[in-house]
Each structure stands twice: as structure tokens, then as C-alpha cells.
């Protein structure tokens, strides 16, 4: 099932991020705030995309164990990873978006330098019409 009828910049970037990270490490899991920070978007932009990708079956999720967040004083995280059964569909969509020039290269490892040309700070990730 296709998760979007219209692919926004955030949807494209989150899908590419999940795909590239999965290809680099088949066991890679991420949480929404992690993706938002690495992609320089607000969590309010990223979480709806993650929910749609999960509803379409492209991502799988699991809840963090309850003890760790309690010790650290934060809410439980939902971890996401690419559904191996849907990897072909995810890769195909990313390749199609690449062919249209709609994607940008994203960092593929923790600590990688920020993506050139990506704004951060107030207003980063806002729609530009």
C-alpha cells in the first residue's frame, strides 16, 4: 500500500533516512526524535510521516521497555525499522524519487556532518510555497 498520494519533502527525507540506515545496518532501529534531529525537522513534522509509513506496512515499530525511561525520567520511545517484507517497495520509491531529483543525500551514520544546504534552528523544516 502506498503511504502517500503526494510526497512532501519531510515524507521523502524520512523514507530515505529509514531506507539508507536499514541498508547500512539491517538491525537499525530509530525513534522519531532521533530522525527529526538528524534530518533537521521538528518532531511534529516527522511523527505523522512515521505513523503513515507504519500504517502502510513499510515500517515496523516496538515500544521501549518500561524500566529504562522511568530511570531516565522520560516517556517510553517507539522504535521504528524498515519492514524487511516491504524493503523492495521502499527502495523502489526512493529510487523513483531520486530519478525525479526529489531527494537529497542524508547522513548514514551517527555523528555524520550535517547535510549541506539544510537549514536548522527556527523555521527549519517549514513548508516553503
N, C-alpha and C positions, 0 to 999 in steps of 0.2 A: 504494500500500500504506500502510495506517495504521500509524505507528510505535509507537503505544502503545495498550494496551487500557484503561489507566487513566492519565489525565493528572495528573501530580504538579505541584505549584507550580513546581518547577525546570523541568520539561519545558514548561510553559506559558510561563514567562518567557523561556526560551532561544528558543523558537519565535517568540514575539512580537518579541524583540530582532532575530533574523535577518530577519524579515519587514519590520519597520519600517525597519531600516537599509538593506535592499535597495530598498525603495520610495523612500527618500530619495536613494540613490545606487546605480544598477544595477550598478556595478563594485565595490561594497563587499565587502571580504573581512575576515574577523576570525579570530583564533586563540583557542583555548579559554581561556587565562589572561586574555586581554583581556575576553572575555564574562563570565568569572567575577568579575573585578574590577568591571566596570561594573554587574553585576547583584547584587553583594554576596553571592555564593555561593562555596563552596570549589571548587577545581578538581575534586576527587573527586566532586562532585555534577554538574558541568557536562559533563565529558568523556564519561560514559556516555550522556547525552542526545544529545550531538553524534554519537556513533557510531551511535545508533539512528536519528536523523534522516538520517544519511548512508546507512545500510543500507536505509532505506525509499525512498531516492532523492530526498528533499526537499532535501538539501544535497549540494553537490559539494565536493571537497577537493583540495588540491595541497600537495606538500611544498615548503618553502622551499629556495632554492638552498643548496648545502652550504657555500659560502665565507663568507657573512655570519655565520652563527652561530659558525663557527670563529674568526673575527676577534674577535667579541664574547665568546667563551668561554661559550656556552650551547648547549643542544641545538637541533636543527632544529625549526622550527614547522610545524604543519599548519594551513594556511589554509582556511577554510570560506566558502562563499557559497551563497545560495539557488539551487537548480536552476531556471532560467527555465521549463523544461518543467513543473515542479511548483508554480509560483508560485500558480496558481489554487487548488490543494488546500491550500497553506499559508495563503493569505488566507481561504479558506472556514473552515478550522479555527479560526483566530484570531477570526474574526467570530462563530462559534458559541460559542466560549469567552467572548467579550465579552458576548454576549446572555445568557449564564448568570451573568454577573457574576464570572467566574473569573479575569479578568486585571487587571493594574494597568498604568498608563501608565509607560513606560520612557523614559529619556533617548534622544534620537535623534541626538545629535551629540557628538563628543568634548568633554569639559570641561563638559558639561551638569550642572546641580546634581543631587545625589543624589535618588532617588525618595523623597518624603515617606513616613514610616512604615516604611521599610525599615531593619532593624537591620544594623549592621555590627560587625565585631570577633568575639570568641569566641562561638560558638553561632549566628552568623548563618547562615541557610540550613538549619539543622537542622529536621527534621520536628517539628511540634507536633501531638500527637494529642489 
